[in-house]
Amino acid sequence: MRVLVIGSNGLLGSDLMRQLASQELIPATSHDADIRYLDQVRHLVSRTTPDWIILAAAFTDVDGAERTPELAFAVNRDGTRHVAQVARESGAKLLYLSTDYVFDGSSNRPYEPNDPIHPLGVYGASKAAGEEAVKQRAGHWIIARTSWLFGSARPCFPEKILSAAKNQKELRIVDDQIGSPTYTKDLAKAILELINLDAQGILHITNSGCCSWFEFAREIIQRFGYKTSVLPISTTEANRLAKRPACSVLSPAALTSYGITLRNWQDALDAYIDELRGKGKPN
């Protein structure tokens, strides 16, 4: 099976390349094709003739999207539309990575794939527009929503927390946003299983369990044995530009129907910490 991974050098893309090593992999970055331009996408796909396209490239700066909405929509909506259209033209199947930020976080239960979406900010709105483009333009497709990604390929929340803890005696972290931290290695493994199963539709893929950013940071600090104090603050006190969902936990029920389950986020965090230490981080 030939798999084209667009965004192969990103946080998730790097683990996809390792996890899918048994497949005939085709890595692609923005140097190979800028997805904002249909002709570049068409040239890439015609040259590589994939069976599956995994679209892991995205504009993911949540606050930056508020400052540059045109760029966020150009990548996350228009770029996705181009990939979906070309996938259909070529007969390739498409897996599109989306986000919990398509929801507003007001639900009192985990979100199911077909629950109504209502993004609070530009980032979530641009990814929701990408989802719609996949539904309208692609043939055989998976929309894989995930959340709070962490992995060793790129700096992410845990590594940033560890870096800050080395130099600060006290960290103040938001405690009123709840979600499911998701290890990119586990997500990549689930994606491989889904494409091998020829899955379709909207699916939620996260490590099991949930926590606040404060609880996540506290667990990270404790596992590394740092003495830094972690104090809870509110979203209002954090004073971030973009609005964020208060509780965006995603239900795994649709994923479980394929026989796929992910370990809890605490065990995944242990594996990530081991991986960091193996790379000599933090240094």
C-alpha positions as CSV (number, residue, x, y, z in Angstrom):
1,M,0.0,0.0,0.0
2,R,1.4,3.4,-1.1
3,V,0.8,6.1,1.6
4,L,1.5,9.8,1.0
5,V,2.0,11.6,4.2
6,I,1.6,15.4,3.7
7,G,3.2,17.1,6.7
8,S,5.7,14.2,7.2
9,N,8.2,16.4,9.2
10,G,5.7,17.6,11.8
11,L,4.9,16.5,15.4
12,L,2.6,13.8,14.2
13,G,4.0,13.3,10.7
14,S,7.4,12.2,12.1
15,D,5.8,9.4,14.1
16,L,3.6,8.5,11.2
17,M,6.7,7.9,9.1
18,R,8.1,5.6,11.7
19,Q,4.9,3.8,12.5
20,L,4.0,3.2,8.8
21,A,7.5,2.0,7.9
22,S,6.0,-1.4,6.8
23,Q,4.1,0.5,4.0
24,E,5.4,2.1,0.9
25,L,5.7,5.5,2.3
26,I,6.0,8.8,0.4
27,P,7.0,11.7,2.7
28,A,5.9,15.2,1.7
29,T,6.5,18.7,3.2
30,S,5.7,22.2,2.0
31,H,8.9,22.0,0.0
32,D,7.2,19.3,-2.1
33,A,3.9,21.0,-2.4
34,D,2.2,24.0,-0.8
35,I,-1.3,22.7,-0.3
36,R,-2.7,26.3,-0.7
37,Y,-2.1,25.8,-4.5
38,L,-4.2,23.2,-6.3
39,D,-1.7,22.7,-9.1
40,Q,1.1,21.9,-6.7
41,V,-1.1,19.3,-4.9
42,R,-2.2,17.8,-8.3
43,H,1.4,17.5,-9.4
44,L,2.5,15.8,-6.1
45,V,-0.3,13.3,-6.2
46,S,0.1,12.5,-9.9
47,R,3.8,12.0,-9.4
48,T,3.4,9.7,-6.4
49,T,0.1,7.8,-7.2
50,P,-0.8,6.9,-3.6
51,D,-3.5,4.6,-2.4
52,W,-4.0,6.6,0.8
53,I,-3.2,10.3,1.5
54,I,-2.8,11.3,5.2
55,L,-3.1,15.1,5.6
56,A,-1.3,15.9,8.7
57,A,-0.1,19.4,7.6
58,A,-2.1,22.3,9.1
59,F,-1.9,25.8,10.6
60,T,-2.0,24.9,14.3
61,D,-1.1,28.1,16.1
62,V,-4.4,28.7,17.9
63,D,-3.6,32.3,19.0
64,G,-1.8,33.0,15.7
65,A,-4.9,32.1,13.8
66,E,-6.7,35.0,15.4
67,R,-4.0,37.4,14.2
68,T,-3.8,35.9,10.7
69,P,-7.2,34.3,9.9
70,E,-6.6,34.5,6.1
71,L,-3.5,32.3,6.4
72,A,-5.3,29.9,8.8
73,F,-8.2,29.4,6.3
74,A,-5.9,29.3,3.3
75,V,-4.1,26.3,4.8
76,N,-6.8,24.5,6.8
77,R,-9.8,25.1,4.5
78,D,-8.5,25.8,1.0
79,G,-5.5,23.5,1.3
80,T,-7.7,20.7,2.6
81,R,-10.2,21.3,-0.2
82,H,-7.4,21.0,-2.8
83,V,-6.1,17.7,-1.3
84,A,-9.6,16.3,-1.0
85,Q,-10.4,17.2,-4.6
86,V,-7.2,15.7,-6.0
87,A,-7.6,12.6,-3.9
88,R,-11.0,12.0,-5.5
89,E,-9.7,12.7,-9.0
90,S,-6.9,10.2,-8.5
91,G,-8.9,7.6,-6.7
92,A,-6.8,7.9,-3.5
93,K,-8.4,7.5,-0.1
94,L,-8.0,10.4,2.4
95,L,-7.4,10.6,6.1
96,Y,-7.7,14.2,7.4
97,L,-6.5,15.1,10.9
98,S,-8.9,17.4,12.7
99,T,-9.3,18.7,16.2
100,D,-11.4,18.9,19.4
101,Y,-11.5,22.7,18.8
102,V,-14.4,22.3,16.4
103,F,-16.5,22.0,19.5
104,D,-17.3,24.8,22.0
105,G,-16.7,22.8,25.1
106,S,-20.2,23.3,26.6
107,S,-21.2,19.6,26.6
108,N,-21.7,17.7,29.9
109,R,-20.5,14.4,28.3
110,P,-17.7,13.4,25.8
111,Y,-18.4,14.5,22.3
112,E,-19.5,11.9,19.7
113,P,-18.4,12.2,16.1
114,N,-21.8,13.4,14.8
115,D,-22.5,15.9,17.6
116,P,-23.1,19.5,16.2
117,I,-19.9,21.5,16.0
118,H,-19.5,25.1,17.1
119,P,-15.9,26.4,17.1
120,L,-15.1,29.3,19.3
121,G,-12.1,30.7,17.4
122,V,-10.5,31.0,14.0
123,Y,-8.4,27.9,14.3
124,G,-11.4,25.7,15.1
125,A,-13.5,27.3,12.4
126,S,-10.8,26.8,9.8
127,K,-10.4,23.1,10.7
128,A,-14.2,22.7,10.7
129,A,-14.2,24.2,7.2
130,G,-11.6,21.6,6.3
131,E,-13.8,18.9,7.5
132,E,-16.6,20.2,5.3
133,A,-14.3,20.2,2.3
134,V,-13.4,16.6,2.9
135,K,-17.1,15.6,3.1
136,Q,-17.9,17.5,-0.1
137,R,-14.8,16.8,-2.2
138,A,-13.2,13.5,-1.2
139,G,-14.5,10.0,-2.2
140,H,-13.4,7.5,0.5
141,W,-12.4,9.5,3.6
142,I,-11.7,9.5,7.3
143,I,-11.9,12.6,9.5
144,A,-9.8,11.8,12.5
145,R,-10.3,14.3,15.4
146,T,-7.7,14.3,18.1
147,S,-6.6,16.6,20.9
148,W,-3.7,18.0,23.0
149,L,-0.9,16.3,21.0
150,F,2.5,15.6,22.5
151,G,5.5,13.7,21.1
152,S,9.2,13.9,20.9
153,A,9.7,15.0,17.3
154,R,8.9,18.7,18.0
155,P,8.7,20.9,21.0
156,C,5.2,20.6,22.6
157,F,3.5,21.2,25.9
158,P,5.4,18.7,28.1
159,E,8.8,19.7,26.8
160,K,8.0,23.4,27.2
161,I,6.8,22.7,30.7
162,L,10.1,20.9,31.5
163,S,12.2,23.7,30.0
164,A,10.3,26.3,32.0
165,A,10.6,24.2,35.2
166,K,14.4,24.2,34.9
167,N,14.5,28.0,35.2
168,Q,11.4,28.9,37.3
169,K,10.4,28.0,40.8
170,E,6.7,28.4,40.1
171,L,4.5,27.8,37.0
172,R,0.9,29.0,36.7
173,I,-1.2,26.7,34.4
174,V,-4.8,26.9,33.4
175,D,-7.1,24.5,35.4
176,D,-10.5,25.1,33.8
177,Q,-9.9,23.6,30.3
178,I,-10.4,19.8,30.2
179,G,-9.2,17.5,27.4
180,S,-7.4,14.3,26.6
181,P,-3.6,14.5,26.1
182,T,-2.7,12.3,23.1
183,Y,0.7,10.8,22.4
184,T,1.6,11.0,18.7
185,K,3.1,7.5,18.7
186,D,-0.2,6.0,19.9
187,L,-2.2,8.2,17.4
188,A,0.1,7.1,14.5
189,K,-0.4,3.4,15.4
190,A,-4.2,3.9,15.5
191,I,-4.1,5.6,12.1
192,L,-2.2,2.7,10.6
193,E,-4.8,0.3,11.9
194,L,-7.6,2.4,10.5
195,I,-6.2,2.5,7.0
196,N,-5.5,-1.2,7.1
197,L,-9.1,-1.7,8.0
198,D,-10.2,0.6,5.2
199,A,-12.2,2.6,7.7
200,Q,-14.5,5.5,6.8
201,G,-16.3,8.4,8.5
202,I,-15.6,10.7,11.4
203,L,-13.6,9.1,14.3
204,H,-12.3,10.4,17.5
205,I,-8.7,9.3,18.4
206,T,-7.2,10.2,21.8
207,N,-5.5,8.5,24.7
208,S,-8.1,7.6,27.3
209,G,-8.9,9.6,30.3
210,C,-8.9,13.4,30.7
211,C,-7.4,16.2,32.7
212,S,-6.8,19.9,32.9
213,W,-3.7,21.6,31.5
214,F,-2.8,22.2,35.2
215,E,-3.1,18.5,36.0
216,F,-1.1,17.5,32.9
217,A,1.7,19.9,33.8
218,R,1.8,18.7,37.4
219,E,2.1,15.1,36.3
220,I,5.0,16.1,33.9
221,I,6.8,17.9,36.7
222,Q,6.4,15.0,39.1
223,R,7.6,12.4,36.7
224,F,10.8,14.3,36.1
225,G,11.3,14.9,39.8
226,Y,11.5,18.6,39.6
227,K,10.6,20.7,42.7
228,T,8.9,23.5,40.7
229,S,5.5,24.5,42.1
230,V,2.6,24.3,39.7
231,L,-0.3,26.6,40.6
232,P,-3.8,26.6,39.0
233,I,-5.1,29.7,37.3
234,S,-8.3,30.4,35.3
235,T,-8.6,30.8,31.5
236,T,-9.4,34.5,32.2
237,E,-6.2,34.9,34.2
238,A,-4.1,33.3,31.4
239,N,-5.3,36.1,29.1
240,R,-4.8,34.2,25.8
241,L,-6.0,35.8,22.5
242,A,-8.1,32.9,21.3
243,K,-11.1,31.4,23.1
244,R,-10.7,27.8,23.9
245,P,-13.3,25.1,24.8
246,A,-13.8,24.5,28.5
247,C,-14.3,20.7,28.1
248,S,-13.5,19.1,24.8
249,V,-13.2,15.4,25.7
250,L,-13.9,13.2,22.7
251,S,-15.8,9.9,22.9
252,P,-13.9,6.8,21.7
253,A,-17.0,4.8,21.0
254,A,-16.8,5.0,17.2
255,L,-13.1,4.1,17.3
256,T,-13.8,1.2,19.6
257,S,-16.3,-0.2,17.1
258,Y,-13.2,-0.9,14.9
259,G,-11.6,-2.8,17.8
260,I,-9.1,0.0,18.4
261,T,-8.4,1.4,21.9
262,L,-5.7,3.7,23.2
263,R,-4.0,3.4,26.6
264,N,-4.6,6.1,29.2
265,W,-2.8,9.3,28.9
266,Q,-0.7,8.8,32.1
267,D,0.8,5.6,30.7
268,A,1.4,7.4,27.4
269,L,3.1,10.2,29.3
270,D,5.5,7.7,30.9
271,A,6.4,6.3,27.5
272,Y,7.0,9.8,26.2
273,I,9.2,10.7,29.2
274,D,11.3,7.5,28.6
275,E,11.6,8.6,24.9
276,L,12.7,12.1,25.9
277,R,15.3,10.7,28.3
278,G,16.6,8.4,25.6
279,K,17.2,11.5,23.5
280,G,19.0,13.2,26.3
281,K,16.2,15.7,26.9
282,P,15.7,18.1,28.5
283,N,19.3,19.2,28.4
